Amino acid sequence: MYKVTKTFHKELIAFIYHPLTQIFVFKILRAILLVWSILIWLNLFSVGFVRSECRINPLQLKPAPLVLNGANEIIYPDPRSYSAAINQSERITISCPRNRVVVNGITESSTISAKCISDELFEMNNEQMYFRSVKCLQEPQETVRYTQRKCAQGNQELEIGYDLGGDWFVTQIRVCFDNVNLTPVYSHYTLKGTIAYRDSTVANPFFRDTGFYTTSRNIAELYRRDSIRNAINTLVGLSPSSEKYVERRGDLFVNRGHLAAKGDFVYAFEQLATFNYVNAAPQWASFNGGNWNEVEISVRNYASRLGDDLEIYTGVYGTTSLPHETHGRNVGLYLDINSGHVMPIPELFWKVIYNPKTKQGIVVIGLNNPYETSLSNSIICPDVSAKITWFSSNLSRNQRNVTLGYIYACTVADFTKVVNSAPNLNVHSVLI
């Protein structure tokens, strides 16, 4: 046995050191090295030879412009790849409404067109540029205007969007506005399935009055805490300085409540556009930052998990009331009591969540009165909220808290039997 093993080792060593064996091994190694070099070369030069699309991320541009596809739709990056794909030779529109586009530090017009070459490389006016070299001089500015269309029992439709010149207008939010009572009826917009990947660095600006409120005083003054305290106390028969309902500190006061929420939009310019008074209604702060905020978070998280775009209608219903100090009967509450009682404090905020792909829908409703002692009149349709699986843990835990805003939900069919201003949607099943 020992002799056989010793002989085998000698033959193995002879084979390894044989000139033909060494030549064969050298050729194998050289072939591997050649393949590896080719792969590296293809990777380095793939822009011009392999790629057939551009990959862009407008969220990385500061300030970010509107980037539109051929259908004049805003392009949103996919949260999984942090980019959006543009086909080779496809044209995109880059616009900074009421502002200017900046390319490589050079100020251009407010709107430019660019053609995809490959990767981040585009062609503009026969010159090449990288997408990351583009930005706006300042944040794009929205425009608020009438559409000349009626909505919800003869009210006027407004749109918040971006004027690119001529008849070119990109709509972000449609608002049904009551010109008589000076209140929005609802705001309608699309909540993108990519909402999880949004600009989270946008500071809150002041709300803007774009000329649709014919109130006795500046609307910003009507929203001041002392002004609201005085209006409510006058209506319910209290002394102007009483803090029974509107406290000097804390969350028991009335604030501006977004209908289309800032957090429901991806880009900074979209978020800033929500700060228009036509997109807000008087909302108790404890409700605004409490359960209604949790409703908005829950809907965003649901859209993100699903990955589908959802159609959202957020509106108001009724008028909050409190008992009069003298006769005890409930009286309605308004912010402006010097112009025939306008700008009512809504009794309810509602949100229709509709998935056009699956034809599923539901309505989430919140009570906007932290002092309500009897809920029977505020439950306007059968509550189905126990079936909802996508409420946040905070909302599930606190949804019956009146101070934070009592929350319930109804089917779209049951809701529209009571609220005539609700949208007419083709709903096949309940979104739970």
C-alpha positions as CSV (number, residue, x, y, z in Angstrom):
1,M,0.0,0.0,0.0
2,Y,2.8,2.4,0.9
3,K,4.6,1.7,-2.4
4,V,1.4,2.4,-4.4
5,T,0.8,5.8,-2.7
6,K,4.4,6.8,-3.1
7,T,4.3,5.9,-6.8
8,F,1.1,7.9,-7.3
9,H,2.6,11.1,-5.7
10,K,5.6,10.9,-8.0
11,E,3.3,10.6,-11.1
12,L,1.1,13.5,-9.9
13,I,4.1,15.8,-9.4
14,A,5.5,14.8,-12.8
15,F,2.1,15.7,-14.4
16,I,1.9,19.1,-12.7
17,Y,5.4,20.1,-13.7
18,H,5.1,18.8,-17.2
19,P,5.5,21.6,-19.8
20,L,2.3,20.7,-21.6
21,T,0.3,20.9,-18.4
22,Q,1.7,24.3,-17.5
23,I,0.9,25.6,-21.0
24,F,-2.7,24.3,-20.7
25,V,-3.2,26.0,-17.3
26,F,-1.7,29.3,-18.6
27,K,-4.2,29.3,-21.4
28,I,-7.1,28.7,-19.1
29,L,-6.1,31.6,-16.8
30,R,-5.6,33.9,-19.8
31,A,-9.1,33.1,-21.1
32,I,-10.6,33.9,-17.6
33,L,-8.7,37.1,-17.5
34,L,-9.9,38.1,-21.0
35,V,-13.6,37.4,-20.1
36,W,-13.2,39.4,-16.9
37,S,-11.7,42.4,-18.9
38,I,-14.5,42.3,-21.4
39,L,-17.1,42.4,-18.7
40,I,-15.5,45.4,-17.0
41,W,-15.3,47.2,-20.4
42,L,-18.9,46.6,-21.1
43,N,-19.9,47.9,-17.7
44,L,-17.8,51.1,-18.1
45,F,-19.0,51.9,-21.6
46,S,-22.6,50.7,-21.3
47,V,-24.0,54.2,-21.5
48,G,-23.4,54.5,-25.2
49,F,-23.8,50.9,-26.2
50,V,-26.2,49.0,-23.9
51,R,-28.6,51.3,-22.1
52,S,-31.8,52.1,-23.9
53,E,-33.4,54.3,-21.3
54,C,-32.7,57.2,-18.9
55,R,-33.1,56.9,-15.1
56,I,-33.9,60.1,-13.3
57,N,-34.9,61.2,-9.8
58,P,-36.5,64.7,-9.7
59,L,-36.6,64.5,-5.9
60,Q,-32.8,65.0,-5.8
61,L,-33.2,68.4,-7.5
62,K,-33.4,71.4,-5.2
63,P,-35.6,73.2,-5.8
64,A,-37.3,70.5,-7.8
65,P,-39.1,71.4,-11.0
66,L,-42.2,69.8,-12.5
67,V,-41.0,67.0,-14.8
68,L,-43.8,65.9,-17.2
69,N,-44.0,63.0,-19.6
70,G,-45.6,63.1,-23.0
71,A,-49.1,62.9,-21.5
72,N,-48.4,66.0,-19.4
73,E,-48.4,64.0,-16.3
74,I,-46.0,64.6,-13.4
75,I,-43.3,61.9,-13.2
76,Y,-42.7,60.3,-9.8
77,P,-39.8,58.2,-8.9
78,D,-40.3,54.5,-7.9
79,P,-39.6,54.1,-4.2
80,R,-38.0,50.7,-4.9
81,S,-35.4,52.1,-7.3
82,Y,-35.4,55.8,-6.3
83,S,-35.8,56.7,-9.9
84,A,-38.1,56.9,-12.9
85,A,-37.5,55.3,-16.3
86,I,-37.6,57.4,-19.5
87,N,-37.4,55.7,-22.8
88,Q,-34.6,56.5,-25.1
89,S,-35.4,59.5,-27.4
90,E,-38.5,60.2,-25.3
91,R,-39.0,63.9,-24.6
92,I,-39.8,65.3,-21.1
93,T,-40.9,68.7,-20.1
94,I,-39.1,70.5,-17.3
95,S,-41.0,73.5,-15.9
96,C,-40.7,76.0,-13.0
97,P,-44.1,77.9,-13.2
98,R,-43.9,81.6,-12.4
99,N,-40.1,81.1,-12.1
100,R,-37.1,80.0,-14.2
101,V,-35.3,76.7,-15.0
102,V,-31.6,76.7,-14.3
103,V,-29.3,74.3,-16.3
104,N,-25.6,74.1,-15.3
105,G,-26.0,77.4,-13.5
106,I,-27.4,79.2,-16.5
107,T,-31.0,80.6,-16.2
108,E,-33.3,79.5,-19.0
109,S,-37.0,80.1,-19.6
110,S,-39.7,78.8,-17.2
111,T,-40.3,75.7,-19.3
112,I,-37.9,73.6,-21.4
113,S,-38.0,70.4,-23.4
114,A,-35.3,67.7,-23.2
115,K,-34.8,64.4,-25.0
116,C,-33.4,61.2,-23.3
117,I,-30.1,60.0,-24.7
118,S,-29.1,57.5,-22.0
119,D,-28.8,57.2,-18.2
120,E,-28.9,60.8,-16.9
121,L,-27.8,62.3,-20.2
122,F,-30.4,64.5,-22.1
123,E,-30.4,66.7,-25.2
124,M,-31.7,70.3,-25.0
125,N,-31.5,72.7,-27.9
126,N,-28.9,70.4,-29.6
127,E,-26.7,70.5,-26.5
128,Q,-26.2,67.7,-24.1
129,M,-26.8,68.1,-20.4
130,Y,-27.0,65.8,-17.3
131,F,-30.4,65.7,-15.5
132,R,-28.8,66.4,-12.2
133,S,-27.6,69.8,-13.4
134,V,-31.2,71.0,-13.6
135,K,-33.1,72.9,-10.9
136,C,-35.5,75.8,-10.4
137,L,-34.3,79.3,-9.5
138,Q,-36.9,79.2,-6.7
139,E,-39.8,76.9,-5.8
140,P,-42.4,76.6,-8.6
141,Q,-45.5,78.6,-7.7
142,E,-49.1,77.3,-8.0
143,T,-52.1,79.1,-9.4
144,V,-55.6,79.0,-8.0
145,R,-58.4,79.7,-10.4
146,Y,-62.0,78.9,-11.3
147,T,-62.7,76.2,-13.8
148,Q,-66.1,77.5,-14.8
149,R,-67.6,74.2,-13.8
150,K,-70.3,73.6,-11.2
151,C,-70.0,71.0,-8.4
152,A,-72.1,69.6,-5.5
153,Q,-75.5,71.4,-5.8
154,G,-74.4,74.4,-7.8
155,N,-71.2,75.4,-6.0
156,Q,-68.1,76.6,-7.9
157,E,-65.2,74.4,-8.8
158,L,-61.7,75.8,-8.3
159,E,-58.4,74.1,-9.3
160,I,-55.0,74.4,-7.6
161,G,-52.2,73.7,-10.1
162,Y,-49.5,75.1,-12.4
163,D,-49.9,77.4,-15.3
164,L,-47.3,76.6,-18.0
165,G,-48.6,79.2,-20.4
166,G,-51.4,79.3,-22.9
167,D,-54.0,76.6,-22.3
168,W,-51.3,74.4,-20.6
169,F,-52.4,73.8,-17.0
170,V,-51.4,70.9,-14.7
171,T,-54.0,70.4,-12.0
172,Q,-53.1,69.1,-8.6
173,I,-56.2,69.6,-6.5
174,R,-59.8,70.3,-7.4
175,V,-61.8,72.2,-4.8
176,C,-65.6,72.5,-4.7
177,F,-66.2,75.9,-3.1
178,D,-69.3,77.4,-1.5
179,N,-69.1,81.1,-2.4
180,V,-72.1,81.9,-0.2
181,N,-71.0,80.5,3.1
182,L,-67.3,80.9,2.2
183,T,-66.2,77.4,2.8
184,P,-64.8,74.5,0.8
185,V,-67.2,71.6,0.3
186,Y,-64.5,69.1,-0.6
187,S,-61.0,68.8,-2.2
188,H,-60.3,66.1,-4.7
189,Y,-56.8,64.8,-5.6
190,T,-54.8,61.7,-6.3
191,L,-52.7,60.1,-3.5
192,K,-49.8,58.4,-5.3
193,G,-48.9,54.8,-4.5
194,T,-45.3,56.0,-4.3
195,I,-46.1,58.4,-1.4
196,A,-43.7,56.7,1.0
197,Y,-40.8,58.2,-1.1
198,R,-41.6,61.9,-0.7
199,D,-39.7,65.1,0.3
200,S,-39.9,65.1,4.1
201,T,-37.8,68.3,4.5
202,V,-40.5,70.9,3.5
203,A,-41.1,73.5,6.2
204,N,-44.7,74.8,6.7
205,P,-45.3,78.2,5.1
206,F,-48.1,80.6,5.9
207,F,-51.5,80.0,4.4
208,R,-52.2,82.1,1.3
209,D,-55.3,84.0,0.6
210,T,-55.8,84.0,-3.2
211,G,-58.9,86.3,-3.2
212,F,-61.8,83.9,-2.9
213,Y,-62.9,85.0,0.6
214,T,-65.0,88.2,0.9
215,T,-64.9,88.4,4.7
216,S,-65.3,91.3,7.0
217,R,-61.6,91.2,7.9
218,N,-58.5,89.6,6.6
219,I,-58.9,85.8,6.8
220,A,-55.7,85.4,8.6
221,E,-57.0,87.6,11.4
222,L,-60.2,85.6,11.6
223,Y,-58.1,82.5,12.3
224,R,-56.3,84.2,15.3
225,R,-57.0,82.5,18.5
226,D,-58.3,85.6,20.3
227,S,-60.6,86.4,17.3
228,I,-62.1,82.9,17.3
229,R,-62.6,83.0,21.1
230,N,-64.4,86.3,20.7
231,A,-66.6,85.0,17.9
232,I,-67.6,81.8,19.7
233,N,-68.1,83.5,23.1
234,T,-70.4,86.1,21.4
235,L,-72.4,83.4,19.7
236,V,-72.9,81.3,22.9
237,G,-73.5,84.3,25.2
238,L,-70.1,84.3,27.1
239,S,-67.9,87.2,28.0
240,P,-65.3,87.9,25.3
241,S,-62.4,86.8,27.5
242,S,-63.9,83.5,28.7
243,E,-61.8,80.4,28.1
244,K,-64.6,77.9,28.6
245,Y,-64.2,76.7,25.0
246,V,-61.1,78.4,23.4
247,E,-58.1,78.2,25.7
248,R,-55.2,80.6,25.6
249,R,-52.8,77.7,25.6
250,G,-53.1,74.0,24.6
251,D,-55.0,72.3,21.8
252,L,-58.5,73.5,22.6
253,F,-58.8,76.1,19.9
254,V,-59.8,76.3,16.2
255,N,-57.0,76.0,13.6
256,R,-56.7,75.8,9.8
257,G,-57.5,72.2,8.8
258,H,-56.1,70.9,5.5
259,L,-58.5,69.1,3.3
260,A,-55.9,67.9,0.8
261,A,-53.1,67.2,3.3
262,K,-49.5,68.4,2.9
263,G,-48.2,64.9,3.6
264,D,-50.3,63.4,0.8
265,F,-48.0,64.9,-1.9
266,V,-44.5,63.9,-3.1
267,Y,-42.7,67.1,-4.2
268,A,-42.0,70.2,-2.2
269,F,-43.9,72.4,-4.7
270,E,-47.0,70.1,-4.3
271,Q,-46.8,70.2,-0.5
272,L,-46.5,74.0,-0.5
273,A,-49.5,74.3,-2.8
274,T,-51.8,72.8,-0.2
275,F,-51.4,75.9,2.0
276,N,-54.2,77.8,0.4
277,Y,-57.2,78.9,2.4
278,V,-59.6,77.4,-0.2
279,N,-58.1,74.0,0.8
280,A,-58.7,74.5,4.5
281,A,-61.7,74.6,6.9
282,P,-61.9,75.5,10.6
283,Q,-60.8,72.5,12.6
284,W,-60.3,72.1,16.4
285,A,-56.6,71.7,16.9
286,S,-57.0,68.7,19.2
287,F,-58.7,66.9,16.3
288,N,-56.3,68.3,13.7
289,G,-53.2,66.9,15.4
290,G,-55.1,64.0,17.0
291,N,-57.2,61.4,15.2
292,W,-57.6,63.2,11.9
293,N,-53.8,63.2,11.6
294,E,-53.9,59.5,12.3
295,V,-56.5,59.0,9.6
296,E,-54.2,60.7,7.1
297,I,-51.2,58.6,8.2
298,S,-53.3,55.4,7.9
299,V,-54.4,56.2,4.4
300,R,-50.9,57.1,3.2
301,N,-49.5,53.9,4.7
302,Y,-52.2,51.9,3.1
303,A,-51.6,53.4,-0.4
304,S,-47.9,52.8,0.1
305,R,-48.3,49.1,1.0
306,L,-50.7,48.6,-1.8
307,G,-48.6,50.5,-4.4
308,D,-51.8,51.8,-6.1
309,D,-52.9,55.4,-6.7
310,L,-56.0,56.3,-4.7
311,E,-58.6,59.0,-5.4
312,I,-59.2,61.0,-2.3
313,Y,-62.1,63.4,-1.6
314,T,-61.9,65.2,1.7
315,G,-64.8,67.4,2.7
316,V,-66.9,68.9,5.4
317,Y,-70.5,68.5,6.6
318,G,-72.8,70.5,8.9
319,T,-72.0,73.2,11.4
320,T,-70.5,72.6,14.9
321,S,-72.8,73.9,17.6
322,L,-72.6,74.6,21.4
323,P,-75.3,75.4,23.9
324,H,-76.2,79.1,24.6
325,E,-75.5,80.2,28.1
326,T,-78.9,81.7,28.5
327,H,-81.5,79.6,26.7
328,G,-79.5,76.4,26.4
329,R,-80.3,75.8,22.8
330,N,-77.5,74.8,20.5
331,V,-76.2,77.6,18.2
332,G,-74.0,77.2,15.2
333,L,-70.3,78.4,15.3
334,Y,-68.7,80.7,12.6
335,L,-65.4,82.5,12.3
336,D,-66.9,85.6,10.7
337,I,-69.9,86.9,12.5
338,N,-69.8,90.4,11.0
339,S,-70.6,89.3,7.5
340,G,-73.9,87.5,8.0
341,H,-72.3,84.5,9.7
342,V,-69.9,82.9,7.2
343,M,-67.0,80.5,7.4
344,P,-68.8,77.9,9.5
345,I,-66.9,75.5,11.8
346,P,-67.8,72.1,10.3
347,E,-69.5,69.5,12.4
348,L,-67.8,66.7,10.5
349,F,-64.8,66.1,8.4
350,W,-65.1,63.2,5.9
351,K,-62.7,61.5,3.6
352,V,-63.7,59.2,0.7
353,I,-60.9,56.8,-0.2
354,Y,-61.4,55.2,-3.6
355,N,-59.3,52.7,-5.5
356,P,-60.2,53.1,-9.2
357,K,-58.3,49.9,-10.1
358,T,-60.4,47.6,-7.8
359,K,-63.5,49.8,-7.6
360,Q,-63.3,49.6,-3.8
361,G,-64.2,52.6,-1.6
362,I,-65.0,53.7,1.9
363,V,-65.7,56.9,3.8
364,V,-63.9,57.8,7.1
365,I,-65.7,60.5,9.2
366,G,-64.5,62.5,12.2
367,L,-66.4,64.6,14.7
368,N,-65.0,68.1,14.8
369,N,-66.3,69.1,18.3
370,P,-64.3,68.2,21.5
371,Y,-67.2,69.3,23.6
372,E,-69.9,67.1,22.1
373,T,-71.8,65.1,24.8
374,S,-74.3,63.4,22.6
375,L,-73.0,61.5,19.5
376,S,-76.4,60.3,18.2
377,N,-76.9,63.2,15.8
378,S,-73.3,63.1,14.6
379,I,-73.4,59.4,13.5
380,I,-75.0,60.0,10.1
381,C,-74.6,56.5,8.6
382,P,-74.0,52.9,9.9
383,D,-70.5,52.5,11.3
384,V,-68.4,49.8,9.6
385,S,-65.0,50.9,11.0
386,A,-64.6,47.7,13.0
387,K,-63.9,45.9,9.7
388,I,-61.1,48.2,8.6
389,T,-57.7,46.5,8.8
390,W,-55.5,49.4,7.9
391,F,-56.1,51.9,10.7
392,S,-52.9,52.8,12.6
393,S,-52.5,51.4,16.1
394,N,-52.9,54.9,17.5
395,L,-56.1,55.4,15.6
396,S,-57.5,52.1,16.6
397,R,-56.7,52.8,20.2
398,N,-58.1,56.4,20.3
399,Q,-60.8,56.5,17.7
400,R,-63.6,56.9,20.2
401,N,-61.9,59.7,22.0
402,V,-64.1,62.8,21.5
403,T,-61.4,65.3,22.4
404,L,-59.0,63.8,19.8
405,G,-61.9,63.5,17.3
406,Y,-64.5,60.6,17.4
407,I,-63.8,58.5,14.2
408,Y,-66.1,56.1,12.4
409,A,-66.6,54.9,8.8
410,C,-69.4,54.2,6.4
411,T,-69.9,52.6,3.0
412,V,-69.9,55.0,0.2
413,A,-73.5,54.1,-0.6
414,D,-74.8,54.8,2.9
415,F,-72.8,58.0,3.1
416,T,-74.1,59.4,-0.2
417,K,-77.7,58.9,1.0
418,V,-77.1,61.6,3.6
419,V,-74.4,63.8,2.1
420,N,-75.6,65.1,-1.2
421,S,-72.3,66.8,-2.0
422,A,-70.4,63.5,-1.9
423,P,-68.9,62.3,-5.3
424,N,-70.7,59.8,-7.5
425,L,-68.3,56.9,-7.7
426,N,-68.6,53.4,-9.3
427,V,-68.0,51.4,-6.1
428,H,-68.2,47.6,-6.2
429,S,-67.1,46.7,-2.7
430,V,-65.9,48.2,0.6
431,L,-62.2,49.1,1.0
432,I,-61.4,47.5,4.3
